[in-house]
């Protein structure tokens, strides 16, 4: 990874977070909780994949329509996140696969 790639990645991340900060406060709170959860259990390609920007797109549309964030995702944030990543390869999957190879 070159310095140019690192700088470009930081620019993209800052732009992404600026979009999050433009959301209504309740959306921001839920997004940050989702982000923490997904960074803990989420897919391997989370940081450079389409999932997080897709969530922001979804939230921007919901906010523009005047809906509350829980109207969009329901009361169980973790279940919503699990549903988003159900077909993605996670770090837990990679760990289990490496353990299985060692046995």
C-alpha positions as CSV (number, residue, x, y, z in Angstrom):
1,X,0.0,0.0,0.0
2,X,1.5,3.3,-1.1
3,X,1.3,6.6,0.8
4,X,-1.0,7.8,-2.0
5,X,-3.4,5.0,-1.2
6,X,-3.3,5.7,2.5
7,X,-4.0,9.4,2.0
8,X,-6.8,8.7,-0.5
9,X,-8.3,6.2,2.0
10,X,-8.2,8.8,4.8
11,X,-9.9,11.3,2.5
12,X,-12.7,8.8,1.6
13,X,-13.2,8.0,5.3
14,X,-13.4,11.6,6.3
15,X,-16.0,12.3,3.6
16,X,-17.9,9.2,4.8
17,X,-17.9,10.4,8.4
18,X,-19.0,13.9,7.2
19,X,-22.0,12.3,5.7
20,X,-22.7,10.5,9.0
21,X,-22.4,13.7,10.9
22,X,-25.0,15.4,8.6
23,X,-27.6,12.8,9.6
24,X,-30.1,13.5,12.4
25,X,-28.8,12.8,15.9
26,X,-30.8,9.5,16.4
27,X,-29.4,8.2,13.1
28,X,-25.9,9.1,14.1
29,X,-26.2,7.2,17.4
30,X,-27.5,4.1,15.7
31,X,-24.9,4.3,12.9
32,X,-22.1,4.5,15.5
33,X,-23.5,1.5,17.4
34,X,-23.8,-0.4,14.1
35,X,-20.3,0.5,13.2
36,X,-18.9,-0.7,16.5
37,X,-20.8,-4.0,16.2
38,X,-19.7,-4.5,12.6
39,X,-16.1,-3.8,13.3
40,X,-16.2,-6.3,16.1
41,X,-18.0,-9.2,14.3
42,X,-18.4,-8.0,10.7
43,X,-17.1,-9.0,7.3
44,X,-13.4,-9.1,6.4
45,X,-13.9,-6.4,3.7
46,X,-15.8,-4.0,5.9
47,X,-13.4,-1.1,5.8
48,X,-13.1,-1.0,2.0
49,X,-16.4,-2.6,1.0
50,X,-19.7,-1.1,0.1
51,X,-21.5,-2.0,3.4
52,X,-20.9,1.2,5.5
53,X,-21.5,3.6,2.6
54,X,-24.7,1.7,1.8
55,X,-25.9,2.1,5.3
56,X,-25.4,5.8,5.1
57,X,-27.2,5.9,1.8
58,X,-30.1,4.0,3.4
59,X,-30.1,6.3,6.4
60,X,-30.0,9.5,4.2
61,X,-33.1,8.2,2.3
62,X,-34.9,7.4,5.5
63,X,-34.1,10.8,7.1
64,X,-35.2,12.6,3.9
65,X,-38.5,10.7,4.0
66,X,-39.0,11.9,7.6
67,X,-38.8,8.4,9.1
68,X,-37.2,7.6,12.5
69,X,-34.2,5.3,12.4
70,X,-35.9,2.5,14.3
71,X,-38.7,2.6,11.8
72,X,-36.1,1.6,9.2
73,X,-34.2,-1.0,11.0
74,X,-36.4,-2.2,13.9
75,X,-35.6,-2.3,17.6
76,X,-32.8,-4.9,17.5
77,X,-29.7,-3.2,15.9
78,X,-27.6,-6.3,16.2
79,X,-30.1,-8.5,14.5
80,X,-30.3,-5.9,11.7
81,X,-26.5,-6.0,11.3
82,X,-26.4,-9.8,11.4
83,X,-28.9,-9.8,8.6
84,X,-26.8,-7.4,6.5
85,X,-23.7,-9.6,6.9
86,X,-25.3,-13.1,6.8
87,X,-23.7,-14.0,3.5
88,X,-20.4,-12.3,4.1
89,X,-17.1,-14.0,5.2
90,X,-16.3,-12.7,8.7
91,X,-13.2,-12.7,10.8
92,X,-14.9,-15.4,13.0
93,X,-15.3,-17.6,9.9
94,X,-11.6,-17.1,9.0
95,X,-10.6,-18.0,12.6
96,X,-12.8,-21.1,12.6
97,X,-11.3,-22.2,9.2
98,X,-7.7,-21.8,10.5
99,X,-8.6,-23.8,13.7
100,X,-10.0,-26.6,11.6
101,X,-6.9,-26.8,9.5
102,X,-4.7,-27.1,12.6
103,X,-6.7,-30.0,14.0
